[in-house]
Every structure is written in C-alpha cells, then in structure tokens.
Amino acid sequence: MKIPFSPPFIDKDVINEVVDTLESGWITTGPKVAALEREVAEFVHCSAAVAVNSWTSGATLALRWFGIGEGDEVIVPAYTYCATAIAVMDCGATPIMVDITKNLTIDTAQVEKAITERTKAILPVDIGGVPCDYQSLRTIISKPEIRNLFLAKTQPQLDLGRILLVSDSAHSIGAKSEGRNIAELVDIAVLSLHAVKNITAAEGGMICLNMPKPFNNAELSALLKILSLNGQTKDALTKSQAGGWRYDVMPGGMKINMPDVNAAIALAQLRKYDYLLAERQRVHNRYCAALSKYDWAMLPAGSDASFQSSYHLFPLRIKGIGEEQRNEIISYMAERGIATNVHYIPMPLLTLFRNKGYDIADYPQSLAAYQHEITLPLYPQLTDEQIDFILDNLLAAYKAIVLSE
Ligand SMILES: Cc1ncc(COP(=O)(O)O)c(C=O)c1O
C-alpha cells in the first residue's frame, strides 16, 4: 500500500470550478478571487480579506504596511516553518525567537520577557491547527507598561498605539478559541492556501483584517489589494476593459496577487469545509483511539471545550526516543510505502538562522519536541483501512527499533 503524506483534495466540484474559470475568458485576479475573499471573510468572521499568492508574501505585506522595517523586532516561535521568520526578514526587521510550551505553541511568558522598545509585532503560530493562547497575548500587548514601551514611527503604528498581533494561521483556517474564530482574536490573521493546507489554491494566502478602530478595514483591504499588484491603482480586469487603460502606481507595492484559476480550487473546497473538517477529525480520532493505550505515545491536542482544532497535522511524539530512533522509524515506514514527516526542524537548526547567531541551546522545548516527533498522514481521503495500515506499521516499527534495544 502506498500512502502519500498530504495529497490535495480534488473532486468533481473543484475541477468544475477550475474549468469554469478556464472557460470564462479571465484566468488571473478577478471575480473568483473576489468571491473567495468574500467567502473567507464570512467564514472566519473578519471584516475584510485580501487574497495573495502565499502566506509568506501576505505576512510580509501586512508587516510592511504597518511600517515594520530595519531596527524593528517581531517575536516569533522557534518551532515553526521558516517562512514565519523569513516574512519578518523580508521587511528588513529582526525575528526574535522564543521557545514553545508542551502543546507546541508559543510560550507567552517568554513572549512577554522578549518585548523591548523595538518590538513592533508578535507573530504566533497555530501549529497543526491548535490555536495559541491568544487571551494571554492580548492581555500582554494591552498592559500599560508594555504600551508605554511601544515607539510608534508610522501612521498605522501611531493609530494602533501598541504592538500588532498577527497570527500565523497557515494551519488553522476554521479553528476556534474561546468559541471565536482566530481572526476575531487578533489584529490580522494570515492564512496559507498552499497545496498541503486544509483549503488550498495550489499556492496562495489570505490576509484577514480585524484592525480595531480607528482603522477602516474595508479601506485597508482596498489599499492592500493595490499594494499586492505592484501598487497599481487599477486591477488588471478593470484596466483591460475598452477605454480603461489609465492607472497610477503607489509606493510600497509587491507583485503577489492571486490568479482566479487558483482561487477557484479554494472556493470549491471552502464550500465543503464542514465535510472536510469532519473527515480530518475522523482520522485524528482513529489515531488517538488506537494509540492512547500506549504510554509512549504523546498524542497531539484535539478539540476540547476551550478550543476547536482544524486538525491540520497529527504531530505524534514518542516518549523516550532520540533523534536517531525517530529517523529509523520514519525510514522503516517509508520502506513500507508510508510517507511521514517532521514538524518542525526548529529554525535555529537551519543554516540561514544558525549563521545569524540563533542557538538551539536557547530553545530546549523546541529541540525536545523535534527530536521525538513524527507527523503521521492526515487528510480527508485517508480511509480507515489506510489508517490501520499506518498504525500497524508504526507499532511494528516501535517494536523493531525501540523495544528490541
Ligand atoms: C506555520 C507555517 N507558516 C507559514 C507557512 C508558509 O506558507 P506559504 O507556503 O503559503 O507561504 C507555512 C507553510 O508550510 C507554515 O506551515
């Protein structure tokens, strides 16, 4: 049996939506993107959403709009995909990495300690679809002594008067905390619509705006749309209409717009989100039911009364093993046709960040989580038979590699 790690969900509805776009005579940013922005905004309960071509570009644009640049700091977890920090560096600012807690999300006590007068934003990550502790983060950024530290340099910074809270919600479309969507708990939530994500556009991202007063999110979304198209004041569809040639160009633009042909994939998927989530939850629950009897299996958080996961990943941790045994288990399963993964290699272990002086010794929880973590396949198309095959092989691998020593 061959089991891929995370194939996209492509059914007849997805194909029909894409074909509809191809046959429409307009394939880049246009009506499908507009529909996706509207439907995502309704779905995550934010005031306005702007589609872009990746999470990375969307986060970079949002941070740049806020005026984050050289000399500024943005706090991120060490345990995440590299893009979280790269978006900060793409603005010219410095990512300040902090460690994680046992549930793999950012340690908010360490966030508070890392705040300086250079801190302009916090960028926590909903790893695997489990929301961060937003209540604590909101409390921290609202504390008078933290607000007093904040040095505003640009108009948006003056208007906000405090640290910006942007969630890396690359994994967490549809996840909830305190009964509310994540986009309602932060200033800006950025989603990824990359090929392996719960809802995909092949490549894509969505900037979900929930800026407080005096910001006008509708106006801000219009500005970000212009900035996502090289700063061009007229979108390509309007400009292509007979007689509609004239436009101006504003400073600060990037070429990061999402094409309609990509938006079509995500639109069809989003319309069946409930079904897709239920199937993901089925996979999560079947893994948990089988593994909960083994005390070596540290299971990832599912949902409880306080939060709803989007079940993006199944990051299993195995008690008592080291990196070498973890790697052997991955190889054992790969030899039997099962693709697993590791989420994540902490950023300080990667050359880009190591060369900048980040030291893994400063992030013991991230290192420990990484060393005994194996991410099992999790997607709606996974059948119960496939799940059982994965479990049988995982148990056999554990017996052969760990118990035999
Ligand atoms: C936590 C996290 N943040 C950011 C990203 C970057 O997303 P994108 O590929 O859409 O730029 C990813 C993608 O894998 C991710 O997992």
Ligand as a Chemical Component Dictionary entry (heavy atoms), coordinates in Angstrom:
data_LIG
# 
_chem_comp.id                   LIG 
_chem_comp.type                 NON-POLYMER 
_chem_comp.pdbx_formal_charge   0 
_chem_comp.three_letter_code    LIG 
# 
loop_
_chem_comp_atom.comp_id 
_chem_comp_atom.atom_id 
_chem_comp_atom.alt_atom_id 
_chem_comp_atom.type_symbol 
_chem_comp_atom.charge 
_chem_comp_atom.model_Cartn_x 
_chem_comp_atom.model_Cartn_y 
_chem_comp_atom.model_Cartn_z 
_chem_comp_atom.pdbx_ordinal 
LIG C1 C1 C 0 3.434 27.523 10.000 1  
LIG C2 C2 C 0 3.624 27.985 8.582  2  
LIG N1 N1 N 0 3.782 29.296 8.340  3  
LIG C3 C3 C 0 3.937 29.764 7.097  4  
LIG C4 C4 C 0 3.935 28.914 6.011  5  
LIG C5 C5 C 0 4.175 29.463 4.646  6  
LIG O1 O1 O 0 3.068 29.317 3.818  7  
LIG P1 P1 P 0 3.186 29.619 2.258  8  
LIG O2 O2 O 0 3.845 28.428 1.637  9  
LIG O3 O3 O 0 1.761 29.799 1.814  10 
LIG O4 O4 O 0 3.995 30.857 2.107  11 
LIG C6 C6 C 0 3.746 27.541 6.193  12 
LIG C7 C7 C 0 3.723 26.643 5.032  13 
LIG O5 O5 O 0 4.020 25.492 5.061  14 
LIG C8 C8 C 0 3.595 27.056 7.515  15 
LIG O6 O6 O 0 3.445 25.752 7.748  16 
# 
loop_
_chem_comp_bond.comp_id 
_chem_comp_bond.atom_id_1 
_chem_comp_bond.atom_id_2 
_chem_comp_bond.value_order 
_chem_comp_bond.pdbx_ordinal 
LIG C1 C2 SING 1  
LIG C2 N1 SING 2  
LIG C2 C8 DOUB 3  
LIG N1 C3 DOUB 4  
LIG C3 C4 SING 5  
LIG C4 C5 SING 6  
LIG C4 C6 DOUB 7  
LIG C5 O1 SING 8  
LIG O1 P1 SING 9  
LIG P1 O2 DOUB 10 
LIG P1 O3 SING 11 
LIG P1 O4 SING 12 
LIG C6 C7 SING 13 
LIG C6 C8 SING 14 
LIG C7 O5 DOUB 15 
LIG C8 O6 SING 16 
# 
